[in-house]
Structures are given as structure tokens and as C-alpha cells.
Amino acid sequence: MANRLANPFAFEPGKSSLATLHPLAKLTFLLAVTSVTMWSGVGLLLGLFAIGFFLLIPLPRAASGTLSSILLLVMFAALVRGILPGDGRLFDAATLPDSGVYALRLFTVYIYSRLFYATTRVSEIGDWMTAAIRAVRRPFRGRAKATKREPGLLGDPGMLFSLVLLFLPRIFDTYQRTKEAGEVRGIMLSRRNLRRSLVMLEQLIVGSIEQAWRTAVAMEVRGYSPERSIRLTAFAGRDWGLLVLAIALFFLKMI
Amino acid sequence: MSELFRAEALEHLFPDGTIGLDHVSLAIDEGELILVAGKNGAGKSLLLRHFIGLSKPNAGTIYYRGEPIASQIPLIRREVGYVFQDTEAQIFGQTVEEDLAFGPANLGIQGKELEGAVRSALRDAHLEGMSERRPLTLSGGEKRRLAIAGVLAMKPRCVILDEPFANLDFPSVQEIIEVLKTLRSEGKTLILLTHEIEKVFSLASRLVILDRGKIVFDAPPSLAKKEDFLQSGLVCPYRECYPWQID
């Protein structure tokens, strides 16, 4: 079974009421808040961090593996500015306060990203992507009909996006199984044996292609067509409120 | 009972010349529970893939409700559900509920009707209380029931299940049998492809045994003789007996 770690885009809202908000309103707010987070003063940053942290509480706790990987990345990104300052020292301790603030900025961005992904279904974002592409392509539809071309999956980028994210944990799962199957037969990837690793890579690619083929057939059997009908949810009062807040944050950043 | 499927002199040759189906003729009526049995490679899945238009025969014709299937594919997609042996490949949703909505939404069902279809599929597949679960966290038996529910949400007249008991423990098999009984009571046509015939033998109204691409038996299960099972390899590996007889 795939590890939770494998899918950072998993929809797991827990008891969070954010799941009921409109995905576009949340996406706009995420863009605004990350933009402000990277440039704001320490006071506002601490405020945004505290709010984000408070909103995280109703969500299921992220796997410790995910959190430690993120923390490691954040710490590295923050401390890198102090490494080898060029005067012969290994590390410049004077950069630590700035690094701390930078780490807090990155971690705040992570918190709001997690809030977004954990409370938003990929299919909701995908449906809006498809609707946007269809709107752009509408003026050219007459010409496409004249050429009688079959609509491909590229005409439904939302489904393509959903499938890519759906496949990420499955590919990790296939990789894990292929790796274990190789290990029990004496192939250790850690030994850097290129020829044997290539054999396993071939298995992984073939397995993934076969799985993709089975998925495509299953989609067809379940009535999928790239011209599927999409029902987009309308903005409610709370969504407009979030949108106004996002615009206010953008405005705050500009001044 | 009206006729649902009819295959006439169906032949399928693989690219290497191996015979997949050899002059197969078969009619399936609505409301039947047909057990299509045969050992591995007998042609069970291949035959039913032809029925839903996923494979093309080298010779012969298939009819769905009296019309050649080439013109009936959209209707077949709407009315015939297919549960594959590899259940994970047919799960598309991030949650159970989202996956169940995938099929009916593709058929243009929306709003309250969609919610109702999802709810009734959850109930029929005995998955109540799991609507918010992530499919990857389900057990093998639950995933199999989710795959069945995904098909049921499309309100099919006929459900084809390819090896529905593969890799399942006894409690999971029992759950699947309960689901089949529910569907049978609703009058749906059920076609089960399996070599584990002992698990559903008593439920079936008809047994079709395939051997090397040929139909070697087609009658109610009670008419099957020991020789029919022996000839097609459907015997207990430890002794030559009916596989469902336990001393």
C-alpha cells in the first residue's frame, strides 16, 4: 500500500470547514497569502503563521516523514545564506536571525499550501482548468468541428491533471514493489549496479504503462469522454469574503 | 426474459496465431446470473471484452439488445458495468464518494440525482460510512466492493465481474457474495467470470464452461456432470472431486 508520504496532494480535510469554500477563492487567497508572507514584516508574518497554524488544527496530522522532510528543506534553504561567506569561515553566524525569519516565511507558505491541498479536491481544480480551456477554445470550435477531429484528453486538462496526481502514489507504490521484488532476488539498488538498475527501471516503466493502459480502458468503460459535462459550483457569500481578503492582502503587499 | 447479448460464431486470433476464441456462440438473457468458468487462459475475459466492445473479433458478430454492438457502444457504456480483476486501475477518486460519482457524472447525471446514485451504490455495495475514506487506505475486499459500487452508481442493467474473488480472504468473499445476492434480488443481469465456481455455484442460474476458447458446457449448473469439470480442469488439485464438496 502506498505511504501517505507519497501523495502530498491528498484530500484529507478532517473537520476543517475550509473544505466547503470555493476552490478558486482558496487558490486566490493562497497566492495572496504566500506573496505577502515572502515580503511582509515580522509582525504580520507571525500573525499569518499563527492563523495558519490555528487553521491546521482540525486537519489530520501530516505524517512525521513528510513534516521532517519539509523542515529539513526549510532549514537548508534558510541556512544556506550563511554557509561559506567567502572570508575563509565555514558559516557566518550573523545571518542566523535573517535565516530564522526566512525559515518562518517558508514554513508559513508550507502551512497555507497544506491547508489548500488538504481541503480541496483535485477534481474541483481540474474542472475549473477544463472549463477555462474550453472557454478559450470556444471561438475555434467551429473550425475543429469542420476537421472532424476526435476530442483528445488534451481537451480536458483538468482530468489530465487529476490523473497525473492520482498516478503519483501509484507509481511510487509500483516502484516500491519493483524494488522489493528486486531485493528479494538479490538486486540492491544501493550498490549502484547500473545494468541491474536499468532492468528494474524497465520493469517500472513497463508496469506504469500497463497500469495507465488499464486505467484508460476502465475510464472508457465507466463512460468517460473528454467532452464530459462539468458542473461548476457558484461563489457563496463566504467565498466572496475570502476573495476580498485576498485582494486586500495583495494591496497590502503593494503598499 | 428479453435477450441482452448474443454472440454468433465468434472467433479471435492473437497476433501470434494462438486461438483465443473458437467459434463461440452464446446468448444471454436479462435477469440471468451466469457463471462463466474455465481455467486460466480459457478465454473467459476475452469473450466478455468482446461483449462490451473492448476487443474486436476476427470473425463473427455480437448483438446487444438485437443490434450489432458497433452501433450500441454508447448504450453499452450506460447499461453494462464491467468490474475488472485489477480493481486499483479503475479507481479514480481521491475519496470513495468522489470515485463513485465519476461514472454517473460522465453520463451527465448531476445534483440530487448524482447524490442519490452515490448513496444507493454505497448501500448496495455495503460501503456505508466509508464515503470520505481514501481508496488507497481500503483493504483488498473493500477496494473490490468500491469497484463494484463505482459500476452500480451508473445504474447498469447488467454487471460483468472478472474474477471477483481473486486475492480475497473468506470474510471479503462473503461480503462480495452478499453484494451479489442484493443485485440478484434487484433483478440485475450478472455475469461472473471465475474459476472459483464453488463460491457462487448455488446462486447461478446458468453455467458456461470455456476450454481453450470453446464453450464445452452451457446449461443450468445442476445439470453439470463430473466429467464436464474434469475435462476443463475445474477440479480440486488434491483429488478428482467437485471442488465445492468438503468432507
Interface residues (C-beta under 8 A of the other chain):
Chain A: M1 A2 N7 A10 F11 E12 R121 V122 S123 S162 L163 L166 P169 R170 Q211 R214 T215 V217 A218 M219 E220 V221 R222 G223 Y224 S225 R228 S229 R231
Chain B: I52 L54 R77 R78 G81 Y82 F84 D86 E88 A89 Q90 F92 G93 Q94 T95 E98 F102 G103 A105 N106 L107 G108 Q110 G111 R134 L136 T137 G150 V151 M154
